[in-house]
Amino acid sequence: MLDRTRKKRPRDTNALAFSVVQEATGEAPPAPKDTRDSAAVALGRKGGLKGGKARAAKMTKEQRSEAARKAAQARWAKSDH
């Protein structure tokens, strides 16, 4: 799974080169400490894990079919075919 807490790299070429050199030589500043509340993070993850199943359970068969069709069209629209 992707680590979404990574710092974004600068888009400017010179700033990017500077940050790469700092990382390579070990001079980069330490990453900021995670200040999120662990209980809130766990609660949000718990809700996120059951959200799709709960939504699907409330939908009719036709609604689920339409949502799946729409999702498939969106995936095909962004492909390189």
Secondary structure as UniProt FT lines:
FT   TURN            4..5
FT   HELIX           13..25
FT   HELIX           38..58
FT   HELIX           61..77
//
